[in-house]
Structures are given as C-alpha cells and as structure tokens.
Amino acid sequence: MSCKRKTQTDSNLSKKTKNTKICLKDQTDLADLSSLGDENQDTDPHHFTSDQSKIQSDDIEGPLIGDHETQESEAGEADLHKYLVGCKKNPGHRHFILVDTFTLKHLPEGLQDKDLYKYIKVTADLTVRVDVRRTSPERPKFWPETIKPYPFYNMSERRNLRTGSGTVWRVNMFQDGFKQDEDYGDTAYTKCWCRKCEDSDSPSNVWWEFEVTTAAHVVFDDIEANHTTLTMFYDRDGSPVVSVDKVSARYVNIEDDLCGLKCVTCDKTLGINMLKLWKHYKNVWRKICNKYRDSRSQHKLNFIVSHPHGCSKQVSVGQWKDKLKVGTFNSKFTYTTCTCPGSSGAHVHCLGYNDNLIWPNLVHSGSKSGLNYSGVGFIR
C-alpha cells in the first residue's frame, strides 16, 4: 500500500474558499431519522440525542468514545507515506486489501457471493478521502457528559492536514433548479453553486448535488466544511483522482459522531458517473439486505472501505463483536475489522443489518484496547 497518486482537479471547481453559516436546508428526513424517541431536540445543528458516556464493551474499561482515528500531518500530504510506513497499529497492513486486487476469495467460505462482492466493490467506488485544513474554534473541550478530551480542541490556529474517510450518498441531477431523477423536487438554487459557477457571469444550469457521510470529529461544522476537499477515486498509486472542494455541513451530531456534508459539481463526467454508481448501489443494497437479514447474527460479517493514513483506498473484512444499544432505537458496534488513522468516518457495514437507504449513519469512530468501534446509528 503506497501513497503516490496523480491529481486531476475537477475542471469546474476553483481553489477559492469562503466561509458561510451552517447549512440546514432540506434536512427534514435526516432530522426525523435521528430524532426518533427524542421529542425535545433543539434546533442547534450539533444535536445531543444520546448518552454515550455509559456505553462500553465488556472487554474494554471505560466508555467507547473519543479514541479517534483521524490522520494528522504537519507537512500535509507529503508526509502521509511516512505515517503509513511507521504505523504501529497494523505494521505492514497485510489485512488491508487494495480495491483493485479484492476478489471473492477474500470473503469467508460460505459468503463468497457475487452479489456481496458487487456490493463491496460499489461501496468502494463511493468511498472518498476527506481532507480538512481548518480546525473550528467551536470544538468543545470534552465529549458531552464526559471528561474525555474532544479531538483537536483549541487547535484552530494550526493548519495541519487532517484526513478521514467518507461515503458518497444520494446523488441527484438538477436542471434549472429541478431534480431530474426519480427523487423529484426542487432546490433554492436555479444555477450551479460550485466555486467556479458562484464567481461566473454564466453559471451552469445543470449540476449534480450529493451528500457525503463522515464522522463529526473529522468535520465538525461549516467552518471546517468550507476548508474540506473530497478526494475521489483514489484507488491505487497513480490513480487519476478528482477533487471536489465545494462542501457545506448539512447535519452534525456530536454524540452519535455523525456528520453529513452537502456537495456540488457541474462536471458532467463526474456527475453522470456518480449517478450511475449510486443507482447501482441501491440495486445491490436491496438484494444484500434481503439475502442476509436472517443469518446476520451467525456470520457477523463486517467490512469497511477506507483511506488508512490518507493513502490509497483499502478494503478490510472481519467480524463485528458487540451490538450495543444506545437509547431506544439506536446502536453502535464493536468489530475486529482492521482500521488505521485515516479510517475515521468510513461507513461501517454489518452484513444483514439495514442502516436505512436514506442515510448511512453507522460510521467508524475509533479504536480502544485493540477493538474498533462505530459511532451511533439507527439500524434495523
């Protein structure tokens, strides 16, 4: 696993950054999903919906919260390979599988299923590296209701690169402000609002909007989102990647450690490709949920696609260990599946569990005493 890559900047995006207020538009479905059982939720974008301070595995002392796996680099991208080579958690990274070399044989016997393989591959296609170059002064000192230090508190003056992982979700094409796909509706915009178009006298009337889920400790608020870049299709050394840098924070939940980003591009090639991948994902997702629902507690298969140490995309396959209930409707998982710094925010897939096609709300949160754990998610 290496860290060299070729960069192909999105031709319809500029490098200029601009701070905006927290974006809460069009988030009714997310708020409804997260607030089940919470009638008194306030309007703060950083909702406090569950008490994680008491959630722990029998094998671990203390709460499962705060031991994040974000990769920080003082020298930016140039130093990421150094962290990869010097990794102490998974020396050699032999349990990570490069996306291009992942085959059916990497799955356990009895689960070498073509539909499952397709599901993992398209999940990989929708996995992105999340690069953050600003730390918000609004980060709290501690995790809610604990004395556990919150990541990167009081570091707003530093401009170190932080990398995590995320998942593209809910891709929609727009023309003149109206959605063009099966998810019909409109938006407040009538023209593309990417960085190039917002400074143009002739912005595009056709664009694509999509969401990216990651961990709240990776992207905390709109201040950080406005200094975030998504690196897409970084599958191997020399991959021609695409960068998207028009990002806003749509939804942040500190306790559940979940962040939803809203993103835009008018790059036609990128937009069409993402929409195709999203439709393919929905098709295989339905097959997988139905096929493995009844056997999920027997095989306990868990897989994660992430960017360990900010380097090329990797697949890791293992088993979940504990399903820990949080509140009335939510849960978090522990698992043996390999992760490293840079894996924070990656979608955690526990085969047979439905974490709702509306929102992939189970993301990798941290690692403690050799056991990895997710944030809190609404799953069935």
Residue, then its C-alpha position, 0 to 999 in steps of 0.5 A: m500500500s503506497c501513497k503516490r497518486k496523480t491529481q486531476t482537479d475537477s475542471n469546474l471547481s476553483k481553489k477559492t474558499k469562503n466561509t458561510k453559516i451552517c447549512l440546514k436546508d432540506q434536512t427534514d428526513l435526516a432530522d426525523l431519522s435521528s430524532l426518533g424517541d427524542e421529542n425535545q431536540d433543539t434546533d442547534p445543528h450539533h444535536f445531543t440525542s444520546d448518552q454515550s458516556k455509559i456505553q462500553s464493551d465488556d472487554i474494554e474499561g471505560p466508555l467507547i468514545g473519543d479514541h479517534e482515528t483521524q490522520e494528522s500531518e504537519a507537512g500535509e500530504a507529503d508526509l502521509h507515506k511516512y505515517l503509513v510506513g511507521c504505523k504501529k497499529n497494523p505494521g505492514h497492513r497485510h489485512f488491508i486489501l487494495v480495491d483493485t486486487f479484492t476478489l471473492k476469495h477474500l470473503p469467508e467460505g460460505l459468503q463468497d457471493k457475487d452479489l456481496y462482492k458487487y456490493i463491496k466493490v460499489t461501496a468502494d467506488l463511493t468511498v472518498r478521502v476527506d481532507v480538512r485544513r481548518t480546525s473550528p474554534e467551536r470544538p468543545k473541550f470534552w465529549p458531552e457528559t464526559i471528561k474525555p478530551y474532544p479531538f483537536y480542541n483549541m487547535s484552530e490556529r494550526r493548519n495541519l492536514r487532517t484526513g478521514s474517510g467518507t461515503v458518497w450518498r444520494v446523488n441527484m441531477f438538477q436542471d434549472g433548479f429541478k431534480q431530474d431523477e426519480d427523487y423529484g423536487d426542487t432546490a433554492y438554487t436555479k444555477c450551479w453553486c460550485r466555486k467556479c459557477e458562484d464567481s461566473d457571469s454564466p453559471s451552469n444550469v445543470w449540476w449534480e448535488f450529493e451528500v457525503t457521510t463522515a464522522a463529526h470529529v473529522v468535520f465538525d461544522d461549516i467552518e471546517a466544511n468550507h476548508t474540506t476537499l473530497t478526494m475521489f477515486y483514489d484507488r491505487d498509486g497513480s490513480p487519476v483522482v478528482s477533487v471536489d472542494k465545494v462542501s457545506a455541513r448539512y447535519v452534525n451530531i456530536e454524540d452519535d459522531l455523525c456528520g453529513l456534508k452537502c456537495v456540488t459539481c457541474d462536471k458532467t463526467l463526474g456527475i453522470n458517473m456518480l449517478k450511475l454508481w449510486k443507482h447501482y448501489k441501491n440495486v445491490w443494497r436491496k438484494i444484500c439486505n434481503k439475502y442476509r437479514d436472517s443469518r446476520s447474527q451467525h456470520k457477523l460479517n463486517f467490512i469497511v472501505s477506507h483511506p488508512h493514513g490518507c493513502s490509497k483506498q483499502v478494503s478490510v473484512g472481519q467480524w463485528k463483536d458487540k451490538l450495543k444499544v444506545g437509547t431506544f432505537n439506536s446502536k453502535f458496534t464493536y468489530t475486529t475489522c482492521t482500521c488505521p488513522g485515516s479510517s475515521g468516518a468510513h461507513v461501517h457495514c454489518l452484513g444483514y443489518n439495514d442502516n436505512l437507504i436514506w442515510p448511512n449513519l453507522v460510521h467508524s469512530g475509533s479504536k480502544s484496547g485493540l477493538n474498533y468501534s462505530g459511532v451511533g446509528f439507527i439500524r434495523 
